[in-house]
Amino acid sequence: MAKASTKGTKTASPSKLSDGEVIDALRAVPEWAELGDQIQRTYHFKNFVDSMNFAQRVAQVAEVDQHHPDILIRYSKVTLSLSTHDAGGLTSKDFAAAAKYDALAGK
């Protein structure tokens, strides 16, 4: 019997978190702030090269997880914004990604 292909299929997106769940989840990533339907954090580095290296590591993790942040790079600062667009707001995926990016930055 042939194995069914899963290529091109999407996994179900987690459910959007309630306001209370978002508040609770922010406790685990205290340097992140809620801005509307997203969370955001700015990381500070020594120089532009360090910022770019961090952004590259974020990109690698995001690609594996198939959950991509918006990235803004301003010389020694990298701002990441996370939201689960499929769910229309914040989900557990956003907070899991935030924790991974904090670990990448050594925070």
Secondary structure, DSSP 4 states (H G I P E B T S, - for coil): -PPPP-TTPPPPPPPPPPHHHHHHHHTTSTT-EEETTEEEEEEE-SSHHHHHHHHHHHHHHHHHHT---EEEEETTEEEEEE-BGGGTB--HHHHHHHHHHHHHHT-
